[in-house]
Amino acid sequence: MELPKSKLYSDSSKVAYNKIINDCGKEFDLKVLKTGDLDFTGLLIDSAHPLTAGHTKLAEAVLSELLK
């Protein structure tokens, strides 16, 4: 699963991390969940932990990706 947008890390760090995740997914023929475009602004208790609405948004995105 790709990293979504967060205040915990810079956009350039997110891009670098997601590239590694996608490269490894290709190398080992794994499905990588495309969650990198998710934005949790206003949906976190602190800078890392989602509120109920944040968990719902993540769950919907994961299900959507799995059903593709």
Secondary structure, DSSP 8 states (H G I E B T S, - for coil): ----B-TTS-HHHHHHHHHHHHHHHHHTT------TT-B-TT-BSSSS-B-HHHHHHHHHHHHHHHT-
